Amino acid sequence: MNTHGLNKSLKNLKYNWKIIDNKIQIKVEFKDFVTAFEFMQEISKECIRINHHPNWTNSYNKLKISLFTHDLQKITDLDFKLAKIIDHKLSEYKI
């Protein structure tokens, strides 16, 4: 995916996703640890369903998600598909 395609796809996402270090990244803050963990559990099911997994870190109520296609070592349409799933789920959490 070229730079123009990346920027266009990035603009189609609802939340504050950014391209950092050749990955699509977002930082999210939830009301508490339990809510952050519940969100991660829900997203993990979607990751299994589409066979695509994020790099993410969790610290109490904060979650940092990085997406890129590991085997190709670049951002692909699959990353944007997962980002849209995450966006939709964030909307349900009223983030």
Secondary structure, 3 states (H helix, E strand, C coil): CCHHHHHHHHHCCCCCCEEECCEEEEEEECCCHHHHHHHHHHHHHHHHHHCCCCEEEEECCEEEEEECECCCCECCHHHHHHHHHHHHHHHHCCC
